[in-house]
Amino acid sequence: MSKISNCLWFDDQAEVAANFYASLFKNSKILNVSRYGEGAPLPAGTVLTVDFELDGTKFIALNGGPMLTFSEAVSFSIDCADQAEVDHFWNALTADGGQESQCGWLKDKFGVSWQVVPSAMPGLISGPDPDGAGRAMAAMMGMKKLDIAELQKAYDGE
């Protein structure tokens, strides 16, 4: 069991976000929901934290109020086996108000930053052929959602 959990500060959407994330990843679940008691900064009964697990990684979602927001300085990287996984996570995380960015990065509807990255990526942008790696890197820089076939074509010089 890990001693470290990722804590995500939400205004008031901790439970909705945790349920959404748990629905996207295999082997994921809500572990516990705690609520504010009397005399707390938010009304008694309001969700305080949601402990959840995404494919073995523990998270805590905290309803802390609007004082803090997410930034791109912290993101979560998803290692995708193939284009179908890239498409699945990209489409789900950009839906309902998410925002695409460059090079496989996006912000979801809650403002959390994610990197949706194919497992093949390191071999393409730092592979044994420096020219191919440079072409793959240039191709990646022009993409939002990463396209494995196009990256491979760039690496191969096609």
N, C-alpha and C positions, 0 to 999 in steps of 0.2 A: 504494500500500500504506500502510495506517495505521500510525502509530507507537504507537498506544494499543490495548491489549487489556484486556478485563475479566477480572480474576482472582477466581475463586470458591474459597474455602477450605472444604474438606470434611474431615470426620473421616477416613473411609476409603472414600467412595463416589464419588470423582472420575470414575472410568471408567464406572461405571454411569450416573451423572448425565449425563455428556457424550454417551454413546450414546443415552440417553432423549431429551435435547434435540435431538440431530441427527436423530432419527427423526420429530420433530414438525414441523420447519420445512423447507420446500423449499430446495433449493440449499445444503444443509448437509452437513458431513463432519468426520470425525476426521482431523486433520492429523499428529499425532505423539503417541506415548506414551513417556514417560521413566520410568525406574525407579530406586529407591533402590539405592545400591551398598553395599559392606561399610562398616561403621562409621557408618552413618547412623542417625538416630533411630528409623526403622522397619526391619523386616527387609529384607535385600537381596532385590531382585526385586519388592518391593511397588511398586505404581504411585506415582510421585512427582507427575507432572503429565500432563495430557492437553491438548494444544492442539487446539482445534476451532473450527469456523466455523458460525455460524447465519445463513443467508441473507446472507452477506457481512460479518457482524460477528464479529470474532475474540474468542475466549475462551480462558482457561487455567483448568482445574480442577486444584486442588492438594489432595493428601491431606496435610494438615498436622497432623492429630490433633484431639482434642476441645476444645482450649483456646479456640477462637473459634467463634462460631455466627453465623448470619445474623439480620438484623433488618429491619424494614420501612423503616428509614432509607434503604436502597438497594433499588430495585426495577427491573425491566425492563419497559418498556411495549411492547406489541404492537399495532401499527396494523392493524386488521382492516377489510377492504373491505366486509364485509356480515355479516349475522347468522350465516350458515353458518360463517364464519371465527371469529366470537366463540364460537359453540357448540363448534367443533372444539378450539380452544385451551383454553377454559374446562373442558370435560369431560376432556380429557387431563391438564391440569395439576392438577385437583382429585382425580383418580382415585387410588386406592391410598393414601389418607392425606393428601391435600392438604386445605387448609382454605379455605373461602369467607370473604370479608370483604365490606366494603361498597364500593359505587361502582365495581365492576369490578376490585377488588383481590382477590388470593388469595395463598396460600402453597402451593407444591407439596410433594410428599412428602419433599423434601430440606430444606425450610424456606426456599427462595428465594422472594422476593416478586415478583409479576408484576402488571401492570395490563393487562387485556384490554379494549381500547378501540376502538370503531368509528370509522372515519375521519370519519363524520358528526358525531361528538360536539362538536367545537369550534363548528360552525355552529348546533348546537342549544342549547348553554349560553351562548353569547355572540353569538347571531345578531342580525340587525338589529332584531328586535322584542324590546325589553327585557322585556315582560310574558311573552312566549313563552319567552324564555331563562330567566326566573325559574321558570316552571312546569316546564320541562325539568330545571333544576337541582334543584328540589324532588323531582321524580320520580326522578332519579338517586340522590339521597340515600337513598331508600327501597329501592333495589335492591341486590342482590348482583351477579349476572351482569347485564350491561347488555342491555336489550331495546330495539333500535332502533325498532321499531314503536310501542312504548309511549312512548318518549321523544319521538317525532315527534308522537304524539297529544297529549301534554302540551304540547308547543311550540305546536301548532295550537289548543289550548284545547278539545279534544274530550273 
